[in-house]
Amino acid sequence: MLAHIAAHPGVEARGIARAVGAPERVVARNLSRLTEDGLVFMVEDDVHPALRSYRLAT
């Protein structure tokens, strides 16, 4: 997941799920953990929660 996010900054959870071949709920759980750990951050531009995108933390 981290490699895909690094290669595709601003990717949505749905796109990550497709790329890694995992269910969206599994990706969402892992994104939550990665966000809590400070490795990625969620871009919240007043969009629907399903359309929020992710980037690597700097």
N, C-alpha and C positions, 0 to 999 in steps of 0.2 A: 504494500500500500504506500509506504513512504517513497519508494522509487517512482511509483506512478504519479504521486502528488508532486514530486520534484520535477518530473518531466512535463507535467501538465498543471501548472499553477492555476488555481481557480476552478479546479475540477469539482463537479458535484458528486455526492455520494453514489448516485445512480451510475454515473460513469465509472467510478472506481469499482463498483460491484461488477459491472460488465467486464472491465479490464482484468480483474483478478479472478473472476469466475466464482464469486461468493454471493450468497443472498444479501440483499440490502440491509436486513436487520443485523446481520453479522458485521457488515461494514460499518453501520451506524454505531454499534456498540464499540468497535475498535476505534473509530474516529473520536468517540467520546473519551475513551481512555487516553488516546494520543493527545487530545486537546488538554485534558486534565494534567498530563505529564509535561505540557509545554512544548511538545514537538511539532504540533500543527496548530493553526488557528482558523477559526471559522470566519468567513467574510459574510457579514450580515448587512446587506444593502436594502433593508425593508422589503425583502422578497419572501415568498412563501417558504416555510421551513424546509420543505422538500427540495427547494432550489438553492439553498445556501451552498456556498462553495468553500473549498479548503485550500490552504497554502501552507508550506513549511514555515515554521517559526525561524526567525533569524537570530 
